């Protein structure tokens, strides 16, 4: 009884979203229970998947109504929307995105890991120029040569 520690109170997802709105972010609720957070021309989708542990699912610049996430092509960084629009990433946009992610993590009381604190990281990498690499139905080069030799192409 004398040595009993007080239990730490973990705030609910709705309370953490309220902290974001107090920090100056514009909040809009999505139909699937997630939240879209906007500040300036940068936005993020935040969800908790019922775990009461919020996470930044995707963050990027606003291109129309969509969030363009960072794509690393090896030679240049791009922002790509789900509909396929691509725009080159400028240094000011990368700095603003990094600052935005830091501010969101600070408002949500999330841990900022070492590699993400160094700079902007991207979840998508397309270093090679192999066509249809990620779709799984990549054409076989020998199939095309066989069809050419047979005169069917």
Secondary structure by P-SEA (a helix, b strand, c coil): cccccccbbbbcaaaaaaaaaaabbbbbbccccbbbbbcccbbbbbbccccccccccbbbbbcccbbbcbbbcccbbbbbcccbbbbbbcaaaaaaaaaaaaaaaaaaccccccccccccccccccccccccccccccccaaaaaaaaaaccc
